[in-house]
């Protein structure tokens, strides 16, 4: 029997991540699991040190990036369901999102990671890489990758509960 108690959805706040969050919520409800929603905020200092930057403003910029990410996460976790899911918002600052996701999952005993992907072509994949692809290759737990746009198995609760007419 499969027992999922901790499900991690990583988000970049894009459409593919929204699709992954729908799957994560549905799975968490079905398995009575805790839903962890994680955003890896870009490490501004790592990017700016590559060029010339004013070091004095870096802490303020990073704080703004982290605060913005946290606010967006809090908005994502608003659940108007009468029986809300147990959720945990997670923000991590890193210049390597895949490694941050994998490390968080390992450190917190995550049972399943759910990620969205845009399904870019082979050339774009080769040039840019993919966070989802790296997580799939390196994670110590199962990973579900939700392609956007793609076939959506998650049906809104209002449609499931609507009475059927004969």
Secondary structure, DSSP 8 states (H G I E B T S, - for coil): -----EEEEE--SSHHHHHHHHHHHHHHHHHT-EEEEEEEEE-HHHHHTTS---HHHHHHHHHHHHHHHHHHHHHHT---SSS---EEEEEEEES-HHHHHHHHHHHTT-SEEEEEE----HHHHHHH--HHHHHHHH-SSEEEEEESSS------HHHHHS----
